Amino acid sequence: DAGITQSPRHKVTETGTPVTLRCHQTENHRYMYWYRQDPGHGLRLIHYSYGVKDTDKGEVSDGYSVSRSKTEDFLLTLESATSSQTSVYFCAIGRTGETDTQYFGPGTRLTVL
Amino acid sequence: AQSVSQHNHHVILSEAASLELGCNYSYGGTVNLFWYVQYPGQHLQLLLKYFSGDPLVKGIKGFEAEFIKSKFSFNLRKPSVQWSDTAEYFCAVTGLAPRGGGADGLTFGKGTHLIIQP
């Protein structure tokens, strides 16, 4: 258990609505990541953070924004959800002392109708 | 840009058979390599990792992997699989972070869906 929780775990929403997913960690790690998982694509990096207020884009960042105002929370926002954003979203942390090793949360299944 | 290729998308084996899942990566510098496993309905769990040193690394649940630098490969092996090994397996790579001390994120292969028949 990497001390990561994600909320909500499941969400159904409609096209055009804003959605925010939350990742919370209890171990005070500096590095946090958001990935999406889609069949036939594996996991792809959306955004990541290397500290409070320090974030950067990943491979598939279009349509997503992130914020990190506290070490323990990393928020992923879909400003206007589209059906192509239907996916399973995983948060990960990079453990201090083994920063290149990532540990994953339980995931959020998002369906955009 | 780095990329990871997993050759087998679906593999079906019988219990006690030997397993080898292929993984090749493309990256111009020093890499760190990982195998993750995802059991049905669960999140990803780290099986094993290679950073440096002995190219044969051992992980949990009897899995091992061999890093062959000349072939840009990091194949996963298990001498005798069990029904409980049914899962999706992902190979991943990360290069050295430009900021030093941290990783910029993993690049994953598309995964191999392994089914073990009793």
Interface residues (C-beta under 8 A of the other chain):
Chain A: R30 Y31 Y33 Y35 G40 H41 G42 L43 R44 L45 Y48 Y50 D56 G58 E59 F90 A92 G94 T99 D100 T101 Q102 Y103 F104 G105 P106 G107
Chain B: V4 N32 F34 Y36 Q42 H43 L44 Q45 L46 K49 F51 F90 A92 T94 A97 R99 G101 G102 A103 D104 G105 L106 T107 F108 G109 K110 G111
